[in-house]
Amino acid sequence: MNKIQEEIDQAFGLISNIAVSGPAVDVMFSAKQHLRQASDLVSALNEKKDSAGPGKTGEGGPTK
């Protein structure tokens, strides 16, 4: 897991501990949905990067 994923997970955990009621419930739900989407996007990028292999994403290739 990379640093971005760790930060998203920490933020999600923190806001999950905030008690909300009334109209704030919808706002909190939306915030959590956006964090989940960000987490999914980071995971997809990591999977794409891992499946490309060394050198195909600029990593592990020859240096100048």
N, C-alpha and C positions, 0 to 999 in steps of 0.2 A: 504494500500500500504506500502510495507516495504522500508527500507532505500536504498537497491540496486535499486529497481524500481524508486525511487525518483531521484537517481543519474543518472540513464540512461535517464530518462525524461529530466533532466536538461541539460545533455550533448547534447541530441538531439535538444533541443530548442536553445542552443547556436550555434551549427554548422549550424542550419537552417538559422541563421542570417548572415552567411558568404556568401558574393557575390562571385560566381565563374564563370569562363568562360573557353572556350577551353577545353583542356584535363583534367583540374581539375574538370569538371562537372562529368565525369565518376568516378573519385576518390571519390568525395563527395557523389555521388549516392551509391557507394559501402559502404562507411562508415555509411551512414544512414541505409542501408539494414542490416548491422551487428548489429547496435544498435537496430533495430526493432526485429531482431532474438533474441538478448540477452533479450530484454523486454518480448518477447513471452515465452522464456524458464523460466524466473523468474515467470511469471504469471502461467505457467503450474505447476511449483514446488509448488507455493502457493496453487493452487487448489488441487493438490494431497495431500499436507499437511493438508489442511482444511477438505478434504473428509475422511482422515484416522481417524479423531477424536482424542480426548485426550488419551494419553497413548500409542498410536500406533506409534508415531514418537519420542518417548522419552519425550514428554511433558505431564505434568499432571499426570504422573504415580507415583507410590510409590517411596519414596526416601530411601536411605540406611542410 
